Amino acid sequence: MKSARHPLRGLVRGALLLALPFVVAHCAKNPSPAVRSLNQNELYKAQELHDFWNHKQANLPEQLPEDRLEALGDAALKNRNFESSLVNYLQILQTHPERYDLHYKVGVLFLLSGKLDAAQKELALVLVHRPDLLKAHEALGLVFLQGKQYPQAIDEFQYALSQDPSRARTHHLLGVTFLEAGQVDRAIAELEKATALDPRHLSSVTILSEAYLKRKDYSRATATLKKAQALAPGDHKVNLMLGQILASQKQYPQALTAFLKAGDEAQAYNNIGVYYFMDGQYEEAAKCFQKAMELRPTFYQEAKTNLQRALEKLQESRQGGT
């Protein structure tokens, strides 16, 4: 059974993107919060740049002054041009390998592009020489989180908090990690700290609501989500979470309305169909899956699979009642 899309996965990806402001904080007062992932061709190019640098084989352009290269790299990063940033930073590091601030930036660039091994190598190098750099511990924690190495991620985030417990972002990341690792109560404790320190951080508030929902504490999940709605009433993750809270309490019409506000009508009907299915209402589930198929033919296979299972269960229940 393909279940309703879970907002936690998107929030984890959002947590990963928190690494970007670490890098650009010194080159722009208002860094762009949104980044794009490298496409496959860019990933290959970025990895080639890194390999060339490690083996001293890079055929790089004529060297510009170091301050100019760094400024160009920071500007490219601000504009989400990761490849150009790498080119400029790696040129500086060829002649100044002791620039651990740049190793950190390179590590975060690899983290954002999904090159976790390369990111871990760069960030570990930074921490050997700069163990006091808490943002590098956070970035390395994100590498481990992306790789589902939860104990290692927890260690990095907890170390950063032991040095500075006022870091709302780190409490958020630690809470996300605990929730991914299935430690719901510990996740709630950290996310409550994060929202107390930064009550307007939408992701922290939304994922705290998700944690309460996992604990089946519907009243707190709803109350917390109302805070998220006040911050961003049209946010699709907030509406998706509202749909899940309502559907978990069998308020199906209201849940469908919330799922529809999340922005994908076919997915909304598939989502509510899943909850009907789990509740044993197979006829209603089948109707929803059929509606999803009609709304979006490209959604056909997922909805078709769910519809077939619902019809099988419906037939079994009818045969059992005869």
N, C-alpha and C positions, 0 to 999 in steps of 0.2 A: 504494500500500500504506500503510494507516494503521499507523504503527509504535507500539511500546510507549510509553506516556506517559513523558516524560522528566522526571526530578525536577529538572533544572536550572531549568526555567521556574518551578516552584513556589519554588525557592530564590531566584530573582531577585525574585519578589514578596515573599518573606520579607525580602530585603535592603532593599526599599523601605520596609517597615514598621519597619526600624531607625531611620528618621527620627523616629518618634514619641517615643522616650525623650529625644531631644535637647530636645524642647519641654517635656516635663513634668518634667524633672529637678529644676527649681527649685520645683516645686509639690507633689511627692510623693516620699517616700523609696522607695516600691516601685510605680512606674508599671506599669499593665497592659500586657503585651507584645503583646496582641492588639488589633487595630482592625478595624473594618468599613469597607468602601467605601461612599461615598454612593450611594444609589439615584438613578435618573435625575431624579426630581422634586427631590431635594435638590441635585443638581448644578446644575440650572437656578437654583434659589434662591440657591445660593452664588455663582454667576457674576453673578446680578443684583445681589447685595450688593456685589460687587467693582466692577461697572460703575457703580452708583450712587455709590459712594465716589469713583471717579476723576472723575466728572462733577459732583460736589457736588449730587447730586439725591436722596440717600437720605432717606427719610422715617422716621427712626429714633426709638425711644422717648425719653422724657425722660431727659436725661443724669444718670447716677448718679456718685458720686465715682469718680475714676480708679482708686484702689486697689481699690474694690469691683468695678468693671467687670472689672479684670484678674483678680481672684480668681474671679469668676464664669466668666470665659473659661477659666482654667486648670482649674477644677473640671469644666466641661463637656467640655473636651478629655480630661481623665482618664477621664471616663465615655463617651468616644467620640462625643460629641454635637458634631460638627464645625460644624454650622450655627450653633448657639448660641455656640460659641467665636468664630466669625467676626463675629457680630453685636457681641459685646462688644469684641473687639479693634479692629474697624473704627470703633466709636464713639470709642475713645480716639484713634485715629490721625486722626480728623477734626480734632481740636484740637491734637494733638501728633504731627505727621507726622515729627518728628525721632526718634521712638521706634523705632530700628532693631531693637531686640530684639523688638518686636511685629511689625515687618515680617517678621522671620525666622519667627516663629510662623505668621503668615498664609501665608508662602511654603510652609512645610511642610504646612499644612492643605490648600493647593491641590495640592501634590505627592501627598499621601495620597488625595485625591479624584480624581486623574487629570487635573487641569487644568494641564497641563505649561506652557503658554504663560504663564498667570498666575503659576505658581510661579516660572518662570525670571525674570519681570519683578521680582517681589518680592525674590528672592534676589540678583539682580544689583544692585538698588538697595542692599541691605544691604552688599554687598561693595565698592561704590564708597566707602562711608563707613566700613566696618569690615572692611578687607581681612585683618585679623588674626583674624577669627572663623572658626576652622577648621571648626566644625560647619556653618557656612553653605557653605563650599566642599564639604563632604561632601554636603550636601543638594542643592546645585546639580549635583554629580556624579551624584547619583541621578536628577535630572531628565533629564540627558543620557543616562544609562543606560536609563531607561524609554523615551526617544525613539530609542534605538539609535544615538545619536550618540557612538560609542565613543571616538574621539580626544579629544573635548571632555571626556568623563567621566574618561578617564585623566589628562588634564591637571589636573583639579580634585583628584582623589585623590592624585596624585603631589605636587602643591603642598602639600597638607595634611601628607603624610608628610615632605616636606622640612623642614617646620617642627617636626614632632613624630613621629619614626619609631617611637615606642612605641604608636601608636594601632592596636590589634588590629582594631578595627572597620573602619578605613580600609584596612588590608591585605586584609581580607576583601572589601570592596567592590571594590577594585582587582583582586583575583583573579577575582571574578565577572565583571567587565568584560572582562578579558583572555580568559576562557573563552568568553564570549559572542562575542567578536571573533575567535575561532578561534586565539588565541595560547596554546596549551596549556602550553608550557614556562614562559612568563612567569606564567601563572595559577598553576601549581604552586609557583613560587618565592614568590609573594605569599601563597598560602594556607598554605604551610608556615610562613611568618613569623607569620601570624595564629594558627595553632594552637599555635605555640610560645609566643606571648604569652598566649593564652587557650585552653588545651587542653580546656576543658569547653564550648566554644561549639559546639553540635551542628551548626549549619548549616555552619560552616567545615570541620569534620571530614568531614561528609557530602559536601560539594562537592569537597573535596580528593580523596576517593575517586573521585568522578565524573571528575575531571581525570586521575587515574592510569588509569582505565578508558579514557578517550579516547586515551591514549597506549599502550593495550594492555599496560600494566604490571599484570598481574592480581595478582601477589603483593602489590604495594604497595597496590593498590586494596582487596584483601581485608583486609590487615592494618590499613589505615586504617579500613575500615568496622567492623571488630571494636571499635575504640575508640568509634565512634558507637553500636554496639549496647550497649556497656557503659554509655553515658550514657543511652540511651533505647531499651531492647530492643523496645518495642512501637510505636515511631514508624513511621508508614506510609511515609514517604520513605526511611527506613533500609531497610525491608524491600523496597521497590520497587528501591532501588539494589542490594541483595543479589541480587534476582532477575535484574537485568540483568548483574551480574558473572558469576553462575553460567550464565546462558543464553549469554553471550558465549563461555564455555568449553565449551558444548554439554552442560552438566550439567542437562538439561531437567527431570527429575522434581524435583530439588532447587530449581530455579529456579521451577517452578510452585508449590511449597510456599511459597516466599518471596513470590511475587506474591499468593498467597491471603492471607497474613498482612498484606499491604498494605491489605486491607479491602474489595475489590470483586471478587467471584467472576467475574462476567462479563468484566470488564476483564482479570482475571488470565488467563483462557483465551484472550482475544484477544491479550494480550501474548505468551504463550508460543507461540501460533500464528504470530505474526510471525517469531519466531526460527526455528521449524521451516521456515517459508516461505523465509527467507533462506538456510537451510542446504540447500534443495532437497528437503526432506522434505514434499512437497506433500500426501500423504495424511494424515499426522499433523496438518499445518496445517489442513486442511479439517475434520478431526474437532474440533479446538479451536475453530475459528470457529463450527461448528455448535452446539457446546456453549454458547458465549457467547450465541448467538441464543436458545437454549432458556431460558437462565437469566434473561435480561432482554430482553423484547420491545422496550423503548425503545432498546436498544442495536442494534436490528435492522439499520439501514442500514449502519453501519460494519462490523459483522460480516458482513453479507450481501455487501458489496463485497469484503471480504477473502476470503470463501468462494468467490465467483465466480472471483476471480483464481487461487486455489489450485486449484480444479477445472480451470480452463483449462490451468494449468501441468501438472497431473497428466495430463490427456489428451494434451498435447503430448509429455510424456516417454514415455508409453506408446506413442504412435504412432511416436516416434523409435526405440523399442526393437524395433519389429516389422519 
